[in-house]
Amino acid sequence: MNKKNLLTIVSAFVIATGVTASADQGTVKVIGLKGRAQYATAAGQWKDVKVGDVLPAGVVFRTATDSILDLQLVDRERAADLTAGVVSPNTLVYQPDTGLKLGPGATGPINPRANVVRLMESTVLAVDNFTWTPTGVDVVVDVQLDLRQGKIFGMTRKITGSSKFEIKLPNGVAQVRGTVYSLDAEGNAAVVTGLMVLSLVKPDGTIITRDISGNKGYIAKEDQIHDLPGVIVDDIVRRAAEFGPSLRVPPTSFTADMTVYYISPVKP
């Protein structure tokens, strides 16, 4: 088959399935800041971050000591709101006195399509890519972050089909699929809900892949998956609650009630 015929077949397939060749670019919105953080674009000049900043993919963020930065990845469902300058119900807003809250008129938890990432202190995170591509049947979302230093906490919506949410590390990559998690640049992870697939390159060059599911943690140095201590789960749940009351985690332990109640017999 020659190149001309191949291009004809590909074009016919695109028309029939509604696949578009171009991908739309997502944006990153700064929704919370405690302390000081900066960002740099391709030009390489560092600038101070302000709440409300909306930046394109390709930007690099860094936080100072004792600082926290909250980011929201804005897909096409949020882009119209940002352009119009309105705060829709169930959209995250930031108030200096109360922190992260849902927007006015909210009737439920944060929109489950929202992806949020919190940079902890002394963290460097790049948003390498953030696009969505309509296929006519679904929307393929491609998120690629690069955690170069420090630690992040995040909540991601459910990833389906060909979509992906990846976090590159200095020695590996994490694939996140509908997850509430924390992750540091060394590969140590904690997952409260959902699934994270972590692939790391060991010092001898071999590659290990580990599936980390809900209420599990991973210690990279020991290559060990373990049950998350209750204190860690509580901490992550508390952080998630700051992004909206959408997280519901079943208890991992129960306290037995040994009270004896007397019920008098009832005649039929």
N, C-alpha and C positions, 0 to 999 in steps of 0.2 A: 504494500500500500504506500503510495507516495505522500509527501507532506501535504499537498493541496487537498487530497481526499480525506486525510486525517483531520485537517482543520475544519473541513465541511461537516464531518461527523460530530466533532466536538461542539461546533456552533449549533448544530441541530439539537444536540442533547441539552445544551444550555437553554435554548428557547423552549424546549418541551418541558423541562423541569423547573424553569423559572430561576435558575441559578444565576446570580450576578457575578461578573468577573471582579468587580471592585469591592473592597471592604470599607465600611465606614469607620471613622476613627472615634474612639471613646475619649473621655477626658477624666481628669482626676481633680476632685474638689476637696479643699481643705475644710474639714468640718469641726475640728477641735484642735486646740493648742494650749499646752501648759508649759511654761518656760520659754525656750527659744529653739527655733528650727530654721533651717535654710534649704533652698533648692537651687539647682543649677540646670540650665538647658544645654543644648549642644554647644553653645558659645563658651561654656565653661565658667562663667562668672557667677559666684554665689550671691544670692539675695535672701533677705529675711522673708520668712513665710508669714502670711496673714490669714486669719480665718476668712473664708469666702473666696480665696484664690482658686481659680479654675485653670488647670494647666494641661498641656497635651502629653501624650505618651512620649517617652524619650527623656523625661525629666528625672533628676536624681535628688533625693531628699536626705538630709542628715539632721539628727537631733543632738542637742547639747546635753551636758550632765544634768540630771534631775529634770529632764524635760520629756514630754509626751506629745506626739503628733498623730492626729486621727485623719485618715483619708477615706474618701468614698469614690469608688470607680463608677462613673456615671455613664450608663449605656443610653440607647436611643429613647428609652422611656422617661429618662430624667432630663435629656438635653433640652426639650421644649420648655420645661420649667425654668431651667437656668437662663435660657435666652430671654424669656419673658420676665425674669426677676421675681417670680412668685414662689411661695413655699406651699406646696401641695400637702394635703393630709398624709400622714404616715411618712413624711420626709424628715430626715434628721436635720435639726438646727442646733446651734451652739449658743448658749448664754453664759457669760462670764461667771454669773452668780450661781447658776444651777447646773452648768455643764451641758452634756449632750441630752437633748430631749426630742420628742416627736413634734412635728409642726402643728400649728393651730388647726383645730378641727379634726385632729386625728381620732379615728374610731377603732383602731386596732394596732397591732404591732407593726414594726418597720416592714416595708415592702420586702417580701422574700427574694425579690430579684436584685436587691442591693448587695454589693460586695463592699465590705469595710475592712480597713487594715489600720492597726494601731502600731506606731513605731515607739518602742520604749527608748530609754535614754541611751545616748552614745551609739545610735544605730544609723547605718547607711543603707538606703533602699532605692533601687532604680526601677522605674516602670519602663521596661524595655519595649513592650508592645501591649496594645489594648485595642482590639478591633472587633467588630461584629459584621457578619456577612449573611444577608438574607438568602435563603435557598429556595424560597417558594413554599417550603413545607415547614421549615424551622429557621432559627437564627443561630448560626455558628459563632460562638464567642471565643476569642483567643486572648488570654491574659498571660503575660510573661513578666514576672517580677525577678529582680536580682537582689538578694539579701547579701550584701557584701560584708556587713559587720553588724553585731548587736543582736537584737531580738525583736520579733513582732508577734502581735496577737491579731487574729482575724476571724471574720465570719464570711463564708462564701455561700452563695445560693447553690442549689442542686445543679450539677453539671451533667448534661445529657448529650447523647449522640457524639458528634465530632468536636464539640466544644472542649476547651481545656483551660485549666487554671494552674499554671506552673510557677514554682518559686525556685530559682537557681541559687545554689550555695557555692562557696569557694571549692568544695569537694564533692558536689553532687547536685541533685534536683529533687524537689518534692512536687508530686501531683496531688492537688486538692480537689475533692469531689463532694460538695455539699457539706462543709465541715466547720465546726467551731474549734479552734486550735491555737496553740502557741508554738513557735519555732525559732531557734537561734541559728546563727551562722555556722555553728559546729555540727549541726544536724540533730541536736537534742529536740525532741518534740513531745507535745501533749495534745491529745485529741479527746474532746468531750463528746461530740456527736459527729457522725459521718465517717469518712475514710480518707486517710492520707497514705499515698504510696511513695516511700522514700527510697531513693537509690543513691548510694554513696560509694566513692572510690577510696579503698583502704590504702594505707601507706605502701603496701606491696603491689599496688596496681589492680588488684582484683575488685570487682564491683559486687556489692551486696544490695539486695532489694528487700525491703520490709514493708508489709501492710500493717498500718496502725489504725485500729478501729476505735469506736467510742469507749471512753473511760480507760484508755490505754496510753502509756507513755513510752518513750524510747530514749535510751542512754547510748549515745553514739560511741563513746570511748569503749564501752563494754559490749557493744552490739547486743543490747538486751531490751526486750519489750516487757513491760511490767504493768500491773494494775496501778492506776493513778491513786495516790492518797487522797482522802477526802478533802484535805486542806487545799490541795491543788485544784481539784474540781470546783470547790467553792470559790476560789480566787478567779478562775476563768469564767464561771457563771456570773460572778459579780461584775466582771468587766463586760461580759456580753449584755448584761442588763442595762448598762449605760448606753447601749446602742438601741434600746427599745425592749419591751417586755415580750420578745418573741421566743426566747429560749426556755424550753421546759425540759429539765433533766430529771429522770426518775431517780429516787433515792437508791443509794447502793447498799444501805443497811437499814434495819428497822429495830426499834426498841420494843421489846415485848411488854405488854400491859398485863400484869398478873392480878389485877383487881378481880375479886369474885363477886358477881352480882346474883342475888336471890330472886328467882322468878316464881311466883306462887302458881300452883296448878290451877288450871281453868277447866271447869266442867263442860262437857260438850252440850 
